[in-house]
Amino acid sequence: MDILYLLVPLSVVLVLAITGLLAWAVSTGQFDDIEREGQRILLDDTEP
């Protein structure tokens, strides 16, 4: 039972950290244009 006093606050901190990282990624534009990045690896960058 004593372990719950440790695990519950740790899980709350973990959820808040994940939520904060997701909010940061969305606010900095990490998910703005995901289709272009998927197609970028298919293009040939070398000049002939």
PQR file with spaces between the fields and no chain letter, atoms N, CA, C, O and H, PARSE charges and radii, in Angstrom:
ATOM       1  N    MET     1       0.816   -1.200    0.000 -0.4000 1.5000
ATOM       2  CA   MET     1       0.000    0.000    0.000 -0.0000 2.0000
ATOM       3  C    MET     1       0.860    1.264    0.000  0.5500 1.7000
ATOM       4  O    MET     1       0.478    2.289   -0.566 -0.5500 1.4000
ATOM       5  N    ASP     2       2.012    1.177    0.635 -0.4000 1.5000
ATOM       6  CA   ASP     2       2.881    2.360    0.691 -0.0000 2.0000
ATOM       7  C    ASP     2       3.436    2.731   -0.675  0.5500 1.7000
ATOM       8  O    ASP     2       3.743    3.897   -0.924 -0.5500 1.4000
ATOM       9  H    ASP     2       2.323    0.345    1.095  0.4000 1.0000
ATOM      10  N    ILE     3       3.567    1.757   -1.558 -0.4000 1.5000
ATOM      11  CA   ILE     3       4.110    2.046   -2.882 -0.0000 2.0000
ATOM      12  C    ILE     3       3.172    2.939   -3.683  0.5500 1.7000
ATOM      13  O    ILE     3       3.620    3.659   -4.576 -0.5500 1.4000
ATOM      14  H    ILE     3       3.317    0.810   -1.356  0.4000 1.0000
ATOM      15  N    LEU     4       1.886    2.905   -3.380 -0.4000 1.5000
ATOM      16  CA   LEU     4       0.935    3.750   -4.095 -0.0000 2.0000
ATOM      17  C    LEU     4       1.196    5.230   -3.839  0.5500 1.7000
ATOM      18  O    LEU     4       0.935    6.068   -4.702 -0.5500 1.4000
ATOM      19  H    LEU     4       1.522    2.320   -2.655  0.4000 1.0000
ATOM      20  N    TYR     5       1.711    5.552   -2.656 -0.4000 1.5000
ATOM      21  CA   TYR     5       2.046    6.942   -2.351 -0.0000 2.0000
ATOM      22  C    TYR     5       3.194    7.445   -3.217  0.5500 1.7000
ATOM      23  O    TYR     5       3.369    8.654   -3.372 -0.5500 1.4000
ATOM      24  H    TYR     5       1.923    4.871   -1.954  0.4000 1.0000
ATOM      25  N    LEU     6       3.961    6.550   -3.771 -0.4000 1.5000
ATOM      26  CA   LEU     6       5.031    6.911   -4.691 -0.0000 2.0000
ATOM      27  C    LEU     6       4.588    6.820   -6.150  0.5500 1.7000
ATOM      28  O    LEU     6       4.907    7.698   -6.952 -0.5500 1.4000
ATOM      29  H    LEU     6       3.819    5.568   -3.646  0.4000 1.0000
ATOM      30  N    LEU     7       3.865    5.774   -6.490 -0.4000 1.5000
ATOM      31  CA   LEU     7       3.523    5.535   -7.887 -0.0000 2.0000
ATOM      32  C    LEU     7       2.463    6.494   -8.430  0.5500 1.7000
ATOM      33  O    LEU     7       2.532    6.886   -9.595 -0.5500 1.4000
ATOM      34  H    LEU     7       3.606    5.061   -5.839  0.4000 1.0000
ATOM      35  N    VAL     8       1.503    6.871   -7.622 -0.4000 1.5000
ATOM      36  CA   VAL     8       0.454    7.776   -8.102 -0.0000 2.0000
ATOM      37  C    VAL     8       1.020    9.154   -8.441  0.5500 1.7000
ATOM      38  O    VAL     8       0.743    9.653   -9.531 -0.5500 1.4000
ATOM      39  H    VAL     8       1.447    6.553   -6.676  0.4000 1.0000
ATOM      40  N    PRO     9       1.796    9.793   -7.568 -0.5600 1.5000
ATOM      41  CA   PRO     9       2.384   11.083   -7.975  0.2800 2.0000
ATOM      42  C    PRO     9       3.347   10.966   -9.158  0.5500 1.7000
ATOM      43  O    PRO     9       3.399   11.859  -10.003 -0.5500 1.4000
ATOM      44  N    LEU    10       4.109    9.869   -9.222 -0.4000 1.5000
ATOM      45  CA   LEU    10       5.004    9.695  -10.368 -0.0000 2.0000
ATOM      46  C    LEU    10       4.234    9.553  -11.671  0.5500 1.7000
ATOM      47  O    LEU    10       4.658   10.085  -12.697 -0.5500 1.4000
ATOM      48  H    LEU    10       4.066    9.143   -8.535  0.4000 1.0000
ATOM      49  N    SER    11       3.128    8.858  -11.650 -0.4000 1.5000
ATOM      50  CA   SER    11       2.341    8.710  -12.870 -0.0000 2.0000
ATOM      51  C    SER    11       1.694   10.033  -13.264  0.5500 1.7000
ATOM      52  O    SER    11       1.564   10.322  -14.453 -0.5500 1.4000
ATOM      53  H    SER    11       2.783    8.426  -10.817  0.4000 1.0000
ATOM      54  N    VAL    12       1.292   10.834  -12.296 -0.4000 1.5000
ATOM      55  CA   VAL    12       0.725   12.148  -12.607 -0.0000 2.0000
ATOM      56  C    VAL    12       1.794   13.047  -13.224  0.5500 1.7000
ATOM      57  O    VAL    12       1.521   13.764  -14.186 -0.5500 1.4000
ATOM      58  H    VAL    12       1.399   10.599  -11.329  0.4000 1.0000
ATOM      59  N    VAL    13       2.997   13.012  -12.682 -0.4000 1.5000
ATOM      60  CA   VAL    13       4.098   13.805  -13.237 -0.0000 2.0000
ATOM      61  C    VAL    13       4.433   13.340  -14.648  0.5500 1.7000
ATOM      62  O    VAL    13       4.706   14.163  -15.521 -0.5500 1.4000
ATOM      63  H    VAL    13       3.218   12.429  -11.900  0.4000 1.0000
ATOM      64  N    LEU    14       4.414   12.038  -14.878 -0.4000 1.5000
ATOM      65  CA   LEU    14       4.697   11.509  -16.209 -0.0000 2.0000
ATOM      66  C    LEU    14       3.642   11.945  -17.216  0.5500 1.7000
ATOM      67  O    LEU    14       3.983   12.318  -18.338 -0.5500 1.4000
ATOM      68  H    LEU    14       4.193   11.370  -14.169  0.4000 1.0000
ATOM      69  N    VAL    15       2.387   11.906  -16.842 -0.4000 1.5000
ATOM      70  CA   VAL    15       1.308   12.343  -17.737 -0.0000 2.0000
ATOM      71  C    VAL    15       1.438   13.830  -18.042  0.5500 1.7000
ATOM      72  O    VAL    15       1.247   14.246  -19.185 -0.5500 1.4000
ATOM      73  H    VAL    15       2.110   11.603  -15.931  0.4000 1.0000
ATOM      74  N    LEU    16       1.761   14.635  -17.033 -0.4000 1.5000
ATOM      75  CA   LEU    16       1.936   16.073  -17.259 -0.0000 2.0000
ATOM      76  C    LEU    16       3.134   16.357  -18.159  0.5500 1.7000
ATOM      77  O    LEU    16       3.082   17.269  -18.984 -0.5500 1.4000
ATOM      78  H    LEU    16       1.917   14.298  -16.105  0.4000 1.0000
ATOM      79  N    ALA    17       4.214   15.587  -18.010 -0.4000 1.5000
ATOM      80  CA   ALA    17       5.382   15.779  -18.863 -0.0000 2.0000
ATOM      81  C    ALA    17       5.074   15.417  -20.308  0.5500 1.7000
ATOM      82  O    ALA    17       5.471   16.137  -21.224 -0.5500 1.4000
ATOM      83  H    ALA    17       4.257   14.847  -17.339  0.4000 1.0000
ATOM      84  N    ILE    18       4.371   14.313  -20.523 -0.4000 1.5000
ATOM      85  CA   ILE    18       4.009   13.911  -21.882 -0.0000 2.0000
ATOM      86  C    ILE    18       3.067   14.929  -22.504  0.5500 1.7000
ATOM      87  O    ILE    18       3.210   15.266  -23.680 -0.5500 1.4000
ATOM      88  H    ILE    18       4.048   13.728  -19.779  0.4000 1.0000
ATOM      89  N    THR    19       2.110   15.421  -21.736 -0.4000 1.5000
ATOM      90  CA   THR    19       1.191   16.435  -22.241 -0.0000 2.0000
ATOM      91  C    THR    19       1.927   17.721  -22.580  0.5500 1.7000
ATOM      92  O    THR    19       1.630   18.362  -23.589 -0.5500 1.4000
ATOM      93  H    THR    19       1.993   15.147  -20.781  0.4000 1.0000
ATOM      94  N    GLY    20       2.874   18.097  -21.753 -0.4000 1.5000
ATOM      95  CA   GLY    20       3.667   19.295  -22.025 -0.0000 2.0000
ATOM      96  C    GLY    20       4.516   19.154  -23.271  0.5500 1.7000
ATOM      97  O    GLY    20       4.620   20.093  -24.061 -0.5500 1.4000
ATOM      98  H    GLY    20       3.115   17.577  -20.934  0.4000 1.0000
ATOM      99  N    LEU    21       5.127   17.990  -23.457 -0.4000 1.5000
ATOM     100  CA   LEU    21       5.931   17.762  -24.666 -0.0000 2.0000
ATOM     101  C    LEU    21       5.071   17.765  -25.924  0.5500 1.7000
ATOM     102  O    LEU    21       5.484   18.291  -26.958 -0.5500 1.4000
ATOM     103  H    LEU    21       5.043   17.228  -22.815  0.4000 1.0000
ATOM     104  N    LEU    22       3.891   17.186  -25.843 -0.4000 1.5000
ATOM     105  CA   LEU    22       2.990   17.193  -26.990 -0.0000 2.0000
ATOM     106  C    LEU    22       2.530   18.610  -27.306  0.5500 1.7000
ATOM     107  O    LEU    22       2.479   18.994  -28.474 -0.5500 1.4000
ATOM     108  H    LEU    22       3.556   16.758  -25.003  0.4000 1.0000
ATOM     109  N    ALA    23       2.195   19.390  -26.286 -0.4000 1.5000
ATOM     110  CA   ALA    23       1.785   20.777  -26.505 -0.0000 2.0000
ATOM     111  C    ALA    23       2.931   21.591  -27.102  0.5500 1.7000
ATOM     112  O    ALA    23       2.702   22.431  -27.972 -0.5500 1.4000
ATOM     113  H    ALA    23       2.237   19.078  -25.336  0.4000 1.0000
ATOM     114  N    TRP    24       4.154   21.354  -26.649 -0.4000 1.5000
ATOM     115  CA   TRP    24       5.311   22.056  -27.203 -0.0000 2.0000
ATOM     116  C    TRP    24       5.514   21.697  -28.671  0.5500 1.7000
ATOM     117  O    TRP    24       5.785   22.570  -29.495 -0.5500 1.4000
ATOM     118  H    TRP    24       4.340   20.671  -25.942  0.4000 1.0000
ATOM     119  N    ALA    25       5.382   20.416  -28.997 -0.4000 1.5000
ATOM     120  CA   ALA    25       5.583   19.979  -30.383 -0.0000 2.0000
ATOM     121  C    ALA    25       4.520   20.575  -31.301  0.5500 1.7000
ATOM     122  O    ALA    25       4.822   20.962  -32.429 -0.5500 1.4000
ATOM     123  H    ALA    25       5.161   19.706  -28.328  0.4000 1.0000
ATOM     124  N    VAL    26       3.294   20.651  -30.830 -0.4000 1.5000
ATOM     125  CA   VAL    26       2.228   21.225  -31.653 -0.0000 2.0000
ATOM     126  C    VAL    26       2.428   22.733  -31.816  0.5500 1.7000
ATOM     127  O    VAL    26       2.209   23.271  -32.901 -0.5500 1.4000
ATOM     128  H    VAL    26       3.048   20.337  -29.913  0.4000 1.0000
ATOM     129  N    SER    27       2.837   23.408  -30.763 -0.4000 1.5000
ATOM     130  CA   SER    27       2.982   24.870  -30.842 -0.0000 2.0000
ATOM     131  C    SER    27       4.188   25.293  -31.669  0.5500 1.7000
ATOM     132  O    SER    27       4.193   26.394  -32.218 -0.5500 1.4000
ATOM     133  H    SER    27       3.015   22.970  -29.881  0.4000 1.0000
ATOM     134  N    THR    28       5.209   24.448  -31.773 -0.4000 1.5000
ATOM     135  CA   THR    28       6.377   24.808  -32.572 -0.0000 2.0000
ATOM     136  C    THR    28       6.268   24.364  -34.018  0.5500 1.7000
ATOM     137  O    THR    28       7.189   24.591  -34.803 -0.5500 1.4000
ATOM     138  H    THR    28       5.205   23.553  -31.327  0.4000 1.0000
ATOM     139  N    GLY    29       5.151   23.729  -34.387 -0.4000 1.5000
ATOM     140  CA   GLY    29       4.926   23.386  -35.785 -0.0000 2.0000
ATOM     141  C    GLY    29       5.509   22.060  -36.214  0.5500 1.7000
ATOM     142  O    GLY    29       5.785   21.874  -37.399 -0.5500 1.4000
ATOM     143  H    GLY    29       4.403   23.545  -33.749  0.4000 1.0000
ATOM     144  N    GLN    30       5.704   21.148  -35.312 -0.4000 1.5000
ATOM     145  CA   GLN    30       6.271   19.854  -35.672 -0.0000 2.0000
ATOM     146  C    GLN    30       5.331   19.032  -36.547  0.5500 1.7000
ATOM     147  O    GLN    30       5.791   18.168  -37.293 -0.5500 1.4000
ATOM     148  H    GLN    30       5.480   21.299  -34.349  0.4000 1.0000
ATOM     149  N    PHE    31       4.037   19.279  -36.472 -0.4000 1.5000
ATOM     150  CA   PHE    31       3.054   18.491  -37.202 -0.0000 2.0000
ATOM     151  C    PHE    31       2.371   19.291  -38.307  0.5500 1.7000
ATOM     152  O    PHE    31       1.267   18.937  -38.722 -0.5500 1.4000
ATOM     153  H    PHE    31       3.663   19.981  -35.866  0.4000 1.0000
ATOM     154  N    ASP    32       2.995   20.352  -38.789 -0.4000 1.5000
ATOM     155  CA   ASP    32       2.350   21.203  -39.784 -0.0000 2.0000
ATOM     156  C    ASP    32       2.247   20.534  -41.152  0.5500 1.7000
ATOM     157  O    ASP    32       1.167   20.515  -41.743 -0.5500 1.4000
ATOM     158  H    ASP    32       3.892   20.639  -38.452  0.4000 1.0000
ATOM     159  N    ASP    33       3.329   19.995  -41.659 -0.4000 1.5000
ATOM     160  CA   ASP    33       3.335   19.431  -43.005 -0.0000 2.0000
ATOM     161  C    ASP    33       3.987   18.059  -42.981  0.5500 1.7000
ATOM     162  O    ASP    33       5.152   17.911  -43.348 -0.5500 1.4000
ATOM     163  H    ASP    33       4.206   20.010  -41.179  0.4000 1.0000
ATOM     164  N    ILE    34       3.240   17.066  -42.552 -0.4000 1.5000
ATOM     165  CA   ILE    34       3.834   15.732  -42.424 -0.0000 2.0000
ATOM     166  C    ILE    34       3.845   14.972  -43.743  0.5500 1.7000
ATOM     167  O    ILE    34       4.622   14.030  -43.896 -0.5500 1.4000
ATOM     168  H    ILE    34       2.293   17.186  -42.254  0.4000 1.0000
ATOM     169  N    GLU    35       3.005   15.355  -44.697 -0.4000 1.5000
ATOM     170  CA   GLU    35       2.991   14.659  -45.985 -0.0000 2.0000
ATOM     171  C    GLU    35       4.235   14.976  -46.801  0.5500 1.7000
ATOM     172  O    GLU    35       4.771   14.093  -47.470 -0.5500 1.4000
ATOM     173  H    GLU    35       2.373   16.120  -44.572  0.4000 1.0000
ATOM     174  N    ARG    36       4.705   16.215  -46.759 -0.4000 1.5000
ATOM     175  CA   ARG    36       5.896   16.591  -47.522 -0.0000 2.0000
ATOM     176  C    ARG    36       7.124   15.845  -47.008  0.5500 1.7000
ATOM     177  O    ARG    36       7.970   15.435  -47.802 -0.5500 1.4000
ATOM     178  H    ARG    36       4.270   16.933  -46.215  0.4000 1.0000
ATOM     179  N    GLU    37       7.233   15.666  -45.705 -0.4000 1.5000
ATOM     180  CA   GLU    37       8.388   14.951  -45.159 -0.0000 2.0000
ATOM     181  C    GLU    37       8.361   13.481  -45.545  0.5500 1.7000
ATOM     182  O    GLU    37       9.414   12.871  -45.729 -0.5500 1.4000
ATOM     183  H    GLU    37       6.546   15.999  -45.060  0.4000 1.0000
ATOM     184  N    GLY    38       7.184   12.911  -45.669 -0.4000 1.5000
ATOM     185  CA   GLY    38       7.096   11.526  -46.106 -0.0000 2.0000
ATOM     186  C    GLY    38       7.493   11.352  -47.566  0.5500 1.7000
ATOM     187  O    GLY    38       8.027   10.307  -47.940 -0.5500 1.4000
ATOM     188  H    GLY    38       6.328   13.407  -45.520  0.4000 1.0000
ATOM     189  N    GLN    39       7.242   12.352  -48.387 -0.4000 1.5000
ATOM     190  CA   GLN    39       7.581   12.277  -49.809 -0.0000 2.0000
ATOM     191  C    GLN    39       9.003   12.737  -50.090  0.5500 1.7000
ATOM     192  O    GLN    39       9.543   12.456  -51.160 -0.5500 1.4000
ATOM     193  H    GLN    39       6.808   13.200  -48.083  0.4000 1.0000
ATOM     194  N    ARG    40       9.611   13.436  -49.152 -0.4000 1.5000
ATOM     195  CA   ARG    40      10.949   13.985  -49.363 -0.0000 2.0000
ATOM     196  C    ARG    40      11.979   12.885  -49.547  0.5500 1.7000
ATOM     197  O    ARG    40      12.938   13.064  -50.298 -0.5500 1.4000
ATOM     198  H    ARG    40       9.172   13.665  -48.283  0.4000 1.0000
ATOM     199  N    ILE    41      11.806   11.752  -48.879 -0.4000 1.5000
ATOM     200  CA   ILE    41      12.799   10.680  -49.004 -0.0000 2.0000
ATOM     201  C    ILE    41      12.713    9.981  -50.353  0.5500 1.7000
ATOM     202  O    ILE    41      13.642    9.276  -50.746 -0.5500 1.4000
ATOM     203  H    ILE    41      11.027   11.606  -48.269  0.4000 1.0000
ATOM     204  N    LEU    42      11.612   10.169  -51.062 -0.4000 1.5000
ATOM     205  CA   LEU    42      11.462    9.540  -52.369 -0.0000 2.0000
ATOM     206  C    LEU    42      12.094   10.344  -53.484  0.5500 1.7000
ATOM     207  O    LEU    42      12.329    9.807  -54.566 -0.5500 1.4000
ATOM     208  H    LEU    42      10.857   10.742  -50.743  0.4000 1.0000
ATOM     209  N    LEU    43      12.379   11.625  -53.250 -0.4000 1.5000
ATOM     210  CA   LEU    43      12.955   12.482  -54.276 -0.0000 2.0000
ATOM     211  C    LEU    43      14.470   12.313  -54.332  0.5500 1.7000
ATOM     212  O    LEU    43      15.121   12.062  -53.317 -0.5500 1.4000
ATOM     213  H    LEU    43      12.188   12.061  -52.371  0.4000 1.0000
ATOM     214  N    ASP    44      15.010   12.455  -55.521 -0.4000 1.5000
ATOM     215  CA   ASP    44      16.450   12.341  -55.733 -0.0000 2.0000
ATOM     216  C    ASP    44      17.069   13.715  -55.568  0.5500 1.7000
ATOM     217  O    ASP    44      16.732   14.634  -56.314 -0.5500 1.4000
ATOM     218  H    ASP    44      14.481   12.660  -56.345  0.4000 1.0000
ATOM     219  N    ASP    45      17.972   13.874  -54.603 -0.4000 1.5000
ATOM     220  CA   ASP    45      18.601   15.167  -54.336 -0.0000 2.0000
ATOM     221  C    ASP    45      19.895   15.375  -55.105  0.5500 1.7000
ATOM     222  O    ASP    45      20.389   16.502  -55.155 -0.5500 1.4000
ATOM     223  H    ASP    45      18.246   13.127  -53.998  0.4000 1.0000
ATOM     224  N    THR    46      20.450   14.363  -55.692 -0.4000 1.5000
ATOM     225  CA   THR    46      21.724   14.502  -56.377 -0.0000 2.0000
ATOM     226  C    THR    46      21.514   15.134  -57.765  0.5500 1.7000
ATOM     227  O    THR    46      20.541   14.838  -58.459 -0.5500 1.4000
ATOM     228  H    THR    46      20.048   13.448  -55.651  0.4000 1.0000
ATOM     229  N    GLU    47      22.425   15.985  -58.134 -0.4000 1.5000
ATOM     230  CA   GLU    47      22.402   16.619  -59.453 -0.0000 2.0000
ATOM     231  C    GLU    47      23.114   15.707  -60.443  0.5500 1.7000
ATOM     232  O    GLU    47      24.172   15.170  -60.117 -0.5500 1.4000
ATOM     233  H    GLU    47      23.215   16.225  -57.570  0.4000 1.0000
ATOM     234  N    PRO    48      22.564   15.513  -61.650 -0.5600 1.5000
ATOM     235  CA   PRO    48      23.231   14.637  -62.643  0.2800 2.0000
ATOM     236  C    PRO    48      24.462   15.297  -63.264  0.5500 1.7000
ATOM     237  O    PRO    48      25.125   14.694  -64.108 -0.5500 1.4000
